[in-house]
């Protein structure tokens, strides 16, 4: 099987300080797109990283170069992968703020994202003015 990237998240909009130390470490090693692909696919699991990349099932998920890097760094051990939740929440919140800035009501946005109106207001409160929006 050949690796095919499914990452559509723009990592320029991600606040890396909100991510776990392990996620930031993986991003430094293999880059954001491959890290997101890895944690969105296998996040929350302990994954064995073989010493030899060609023996790894990760080759079905990641490009060979990234598997090589992981093997060099963690080969012969289990790697506890973080989940993609913090990245996904940042993406969701970006979409909420964008919808509100486009004039959608809090009630409409709440329905769209399966949240309460209060939760939408709390997300918006993180970015009180249009100029302060990081999105």
N, C-alpha and C positions, 0 to 999 in steps of 0.2 A: 504494500500500500504506500502511496506517496503522500507526503505532507501537503495539506492545503490550508492556508491561513483563513480563518473565519472571523478574525478580529476586525470590528468596525468601530471600536471606541477610539476617539481622538485623545491620545494620551497627553496632549498639550493642555487639556482642560482638567487634568487630574491633579488634586492636591496630594502630592506624594507624602507629605508629613502626616497625613491621616491614615496611611497604609501601615501594615505591620512591618516590623523589622525584617522578617523573612521575605515578605513580598518585595520590599525595597532591595534586599540582597539579590533576589532572583532577577529583578529588573536590571540591576547593575551587571549581572553575569550574562544574561541572555537577551536583554532588551524587553521593552514593554509588551510588544505584540505577542512574543512567544511566552512570556510570563503569564499574560492574561489567558492565552490559549491553554496553558498548562493548568492554571488554578481554576479556570472555569470548567475544565473537563474533569480534573481529578482532585480538586480542592477538598480539603477536609480528610484526606486519606494519607496513610503512610505508604509511600511508594519506594520500592527498592530500586536503587540506581546501581546498575552493574558497572564493573570497572571497564568493560569493553562495550562501547556504544552499540555495536552491531548486535549485541545480545539483548538489547533493551526493547521492551514493547513501546517505549516512549517514541521510538523512531516512526511509529504510526501516527503520532500526534504532532511532533515537533520536527523542524529541519535537522538534518544530521549534525550540522555545526553546533546547534544548541545542545543536542544530546551529548556530543563530545565534551562540551564545556561542563555540563552537569556531571559527566562521568569522571572528568579530571578533578572536580571539586568534591564530589560526594560519593565517588565510586566505591562500591562494596558496603554501602550503608543504606538505611531507610531514611527517606526525607519526608518529614511531616509537612505536607503542603497546606498553606493557608487557603481559605476560600476566596472567591472573587467578590464577596458581599460588599466590602467597603468601596471597591471600584464601581460595582453596579449601583450602589446607593448614590454615589456622586453623579453618575450618569443620569439616574432617575431625577435627582434634584435639579440638575442642569435643565432637563426637559420641563420640569415643573415651573422653574423660574422663567424659562423662555415662553411657555404658554401664558403665564400671567402677564409678562411684558407685552405679549401680543394681544392682550385685552380679554382673554378668557376669564370667566368668573372663577372664584375659588371653588364654588360648588361644582362647576363643570370639570375643573381640573381634578378635584377630589374623586369624582365618579370615574374619570378617565384612568386614574392611577390606583384606584381601589383604596383610597385613603379618606380620612375624615377631613372636613373643612378646616378643623383646628390644626391637623398635621400639615396641611398645605400652607396655612398661615405661618406655622413654625419654620417651614423650609424657606418661605419668602422672607421671614424676619432675619434670617441669616445674611440676607443681602438687601438692606433697607432702602437703598436708592438705586435707580437704574444705572448710574455711573459706577456703583460699587459692585455690580454684578460681574463675576469672573467669566460669565458666559457671553 
